[in-house]
Amino acid sequence: MRMLNYIVKRLMLLIPVLIGVSLIVFSLTRISGNPAAGYINDKMTPGQIQQVYEKYHFDEPIWTQYVYWAEGIIELDWGWSKTAALPVTEAITLFFPATLELTLVSMLLAVFVGIYLGIGSAVKRNKPFDHVTRVVSLIGVSLPIFWLALILQFFLSYQYSIFPYGDRLDDIYYINKSIPNITGLILIDSLLIGNMQMFFNGVKHIFLPAMCLSFGTVAIVTRIMRNSMLEVLNLDYIKTARAKGLNERTIIWKHARKNAMIPTITVVGLSFGGLLGGAVLTESIFSWPGLGKWSADSIREFDYNSVLGFCLLIACIYVLVNLVVDVMYAYLDPRVRLE
C-alpha cells in the first residue's frame, strides 16, 4: 500500500511539472516567431490568413492563447504538424516507435557494456585494463555525439560501406511495402513474423546510430559502476565471504554486483531522458525517421505545434522513467523507504 501511495503521489507531481514545461516552451515559441507559420502558406489570401488567426486565437494575448492551447492538449488536440502534414498526435504515433527502438537498443548497449567494463575496471584496479577503461570513459563523456556520428558515418558508411548510412531498413523493403507494423519496432516485428533476413538488416542499420547515441552513457555507467564496485569490494561482508573461501568470481558476480548496481540504476534512469534528447542529433545525421529528426525538421520549418508536442512528450517520459527508477531503487535496497 505504501508503494502504491508513493506511485500515485509521484504521478500527481507530473501535473505541475508538465504545466511548468508547457509554460516555458509555449512562451519561448511565441516570442521566437509567428505561431501561425504552421498553418499558412504563400497561396492563401489575406482573408484566409485572418481566418486562421481568429480560429486559433493568434490575434489574442499570449495568456489567452495558452489557455486555448492547454484545453486542446487535454482534449488530445495538439494542433497541426506542418512538417509531417498530420495532426501532432498522429505524427507522434508515427515517429515514436523508431525513436523508442533506437533508444532501447542504445540503452541496452550502454547498460551491458558499461556494467561489464565498470566491474572489470574495479576488479583489475590500477592495471592496464583499468587505465584503458578510464581513458575511454573520459573520452566518452567529453566527445560530442554529432562529431562521433559524422566520423563513424564517413569512415564506416561512405569510405568502406560496412554499415548503411541511414534509415531503418534497405530501400527494397520500402519499395515492396513488406515492412510489418505490429509493434512499430522493426527488430521485434521481424522476429514475430520469423523474417530473420529483415531482422539482421535492421540490426545492421541500427548499429551505428545506437553506438553513437550510447557512447556517452557507456562512459558514465562505467565510471559510476567502477566507483560503486570499489566501495562494495571493501565492505565487511565481502571480506567475510573471502575469508570463508568463496570463489572470487562468485563473490563479485553474485554478492558484490547487486549492491554495486544500486547507484548505477539511478544513473541509467536519468540517462534515458538524455538519450531521447540526444536522439535529435543522431537521428538527423543518420536520417533515422523518429521523433528526433521530426523535431529538428520542425524547428527549421518554424513548426511550433510539433516542437511543443515533442517537448511535452519528452518531459512526460522523463518523469515516468524517474518514477520507475525510484521504485527499482527501493526494490534493490530494502533500506530505502519511499515516502
Disulfide bonds with the S-S distance in Angstrom:
none
